[in-house]
Amino acid sequence: MAGKGALRNNRFNIILLVIAVAAVLVYRIGLPLFMNHHVEVYEVEIIKESRVTYGALWNRHKYLYFTERLDDGSTIVFENTDFFPQGKFNSSDFYTKIKVGEKYRLTVVGMRWHYGSMYQNIIDFEKIE
């Protein structure tokens, strides 16, 4: 026979599950939508590129660009992924056009968040001389 303690423990587990699901939803959906409003433009030289594959069920790809800013020489890493809130579904096209050793004006959204391995996402680019 289940007593009041078992019922209380069950409710506690359900509350923990709801909190965990909410945290995951905020991290995976809410945070990227919030960061969508932070737009910046950088002039950079592409130093290195990398293609990262991740995902347990479906293989997803994230293209990373390691860059050097033209104004102060500092380095920044950007990602190039499809991004629904901006209507960007052509990251593979960007990947074939952005070349190492070339200089670009990049329009990016988001912010760098080290703890979540999140990078500013390239939404537009223009080659510069």
N, C-alpha and C positions, 0 to 999 in steps of 0.2 A: 504494500500500500504506500502510495506516494504521499508524503506529508507536506506541510506548508513550506518547509525548507527546500524541498525539491522543486516546488512550483516557483518559489522566489528565485532559485538558481536558474531556472529555465527563462524567466523574464529577464534576468540579468544578461544571460547569453544572447537573447534576442536584441536587447538594447545595444550590446557591444557589436553585434553584427550590423545593425542599422547605422551605428556611428562609423564603422569601418567602410561600409558601402558609400556613405555620404562623403567620407574623406577621399576615397578613390575617385568619385565623381567630380569633386571639386578640383582635385589634382589633374585629372585627365581632360576635363571639359571646361570647368570654370576658369582655371588659371590661364590656359591658352586664349580663351575668349577675352579675358581681362587684358592680357598682354597685347592683344590685337590692336589696341588703341595707341600704342607707343611706336611711332614711325620715325625712323632716322635715315639719313643719307650719308654714306661714307665713300670717299675715293681711296681705293686700295689697289695693291698689286697682289695677285694670287700667288702664293708661295708653294702651296701643296694642296692636293685634294684627296679625299678618301670616301669610299662608299661603305657604309655600315649597314649590315643586314641584322634585323632583330624581329622578334615576334615568335610566339610559341605555335600558334595555329596557322597563321599566314605569314609568309616572309614579307616583311616590309623593309623599305630601304630609306636611308637617310644619307644625303650627300653632305659632307663637311668640307668647307673651304678654309684653309689657314691663310691669313692675309697679313699684309703689312700696310698700315695707313700711310698715305702719301704726305699728310700734313705734319705728323710728328714721329713717324717710324715705329709706333707701337704696334703690337700684334693683336689680332682679334680672330676668333673662330666664328664662322657663320654656318648655318645649316641651310640646306635647300630641300624642302619637303613640300608636298601638296598641302594646301592650307585652306580648308573649306570657308572659314569666315571672310577671307579675302577673295574667294573665287579663283584660287590658284590651283590648277590641276595639271600643270605642265613642268613639274620638277625634272623629269627625265630629259625634256627638251633643253631646259637650262643647263643640265649637266653636260650635254653634248656641245654646248656653245661657249661655256665659260672655260677658258684655257689657262693652265699654269704659265706664269711668266708674263701674262698680259695685265693691263691696268683697266679698272672698271669703276664706274660710279654705281654703287649698290644702294637700292632702296630696301630697307629691312623693317620688319615688325617684331615686336616682342622685346624681351630683355634677357640678358645672360643670367641664368640662375644655376650656379655651380652645384648646389645640392641635388637638384633635379635633373642634371645633365641636359638643361634646356639652353638653346642658343637662339640668337636673333635669326629670323628666317628671311631669306632673300625672296622678295616678291617682284622685283624688277631690277634690270641691270642695263648699263650702257657702256660700251667700250670707249675708253678715252686714250688719248695719245700722251 
